[in-house]
């Protein structure tokens, strides 16, 4: 079986993630290809798309959100994701059990004795009038019936697990600060959530695996599980194994992939790219060694923004109204600093048209 080294896996990931070369793909199609974008920080997807698409116009994402083509909702790993309307409807029922389990595991003591189905039914009844509500407003409608759990816990249970919700615009629009107003997913889209299949045939699960591999492969079954948080995909993987190709990584793990998916030569040049906080190009794997060193794994889950140099995380970055600051994680050569500076200037202008000031620290972070 062919062994793919770390550099080969890196170039495959960059190609699948549109980070090896920017694309002319429409925003909605890019979000669909990426299987959604992590979006708990509302402005971060704009940077993610800017780094992946030619001449990205934030207005296109704003229109997709306001036009109900793309939604912000809790999904993979119980985090807020930007996904297409079609994917939200197709995938939500499959994520229900995981979403409940993750909330109840986090708040096991606070939710002891609470009947989740009763809370879910009550939450749906309150939201049936079609009026958007903040989490606090929803909790106020129910706290007399469930006074024991802390308000925050009851709210998270409702909006992140029990009632499929959308976070409505203007939340998530370009350069807009807005609180979260929730509305049921089916109400916002005017379409029902697809139910889980009643038999062992699982076309949605099979398609989920194919879609993941198209955007992240080659990858292991543990990578797939880490990306989505779902434990119930072995049957789907088994059903489509015959159409997949397999590899090994340098540690011997089996990797699955689509036969015709791009796997560029390991020596393919990789441009500097700036990633937003929590980008799935890093977080979409159980084994992230293809893109980030073990010593820096903590920064990705802490929400630090990353700079890719030769395809790997080599620096972090922050931006204010005045300038964009870069902190190297390793020594950078003069050509690397020049390439970083050029990309950073373009990004600074994207965020703040009146400034392109860039500062690269000399100390290693």
JOZI-V251795 format. One line per field, one symbol per residue. ss: DSSP state (H for helix, E for strand, - for the rest). psi: psi as a letter, one per 40 degrees, with the letter a starting at -180 (. if undefined). burial: + if it has 16 or more other ideal C-beta (glycine too) atoms within 10 Angstrom, else -. Layout:
BEGIN
ss: ???
psi: ???
burial: ???
END
This chain:
BEGIN
ss: --EE-HHHHHHHHHHH------E---HHHHHHH---EE-----HHHHHHH--E----HHHHHHHHH---EEEEE-HHH-EEEEEHHHHHHHHHHHHHHHHHHHHHH---------HHHHHHHHHHHH-----E-HHHHHHHH--------HHHHHHHHHHHH--EEE--------------EEEHHHHH-------------HHHHHHHHHHHHHH--E-HHHHHHHH-----HHHHHHHHHHEEEEEE----EEEEE--------------EEE----HHHH----------HHHHHHHH---EEEEE--EEEEEEEE----EEEEE-----HHHHHHHHHHHHHHHHHH------EEE-----
psi: hhhhidddddddddddefedhiiehidddddddefihhfdhdedddddddedihfhhdddddddddefdiihihbhffihihiiddddddedddedddddddddddfdddehehhdddddddddddeeeehiiiddddddeedddgediidddddddddeddhhihhiieheihfhhiihhiihddddefiihhiiieaehgddddddddddddeeiiiiddddddddehefeddddddeddeiiiiiaeeeihhiihdeihgiidehihihihiiifheddeeidheeeeiiddeddddeeeiiihhhfeiheiiiihaddihhhhieihhiddddddddddddddddddgeeifhhhhidih.
burial: ---+-+++++++++++++++-+--+-++-++++++++++--++++++++++++--+-+-+++-++---+++++++++++++++++-++++++-++--+++-+++--+---+--+----++-++--++----++-+--++--++--+--+---+++++++++++++++++-++++-----++++++++++---+--------+-+++-++++++++++++++-++++++++--+--++-++---++-+-+-----++++--+-++---+-++++++++++++++++-++++++---+--++---++++++-+++++++-+---+++++++--+---++-+++-++--++-+++--++-+-+-----
END
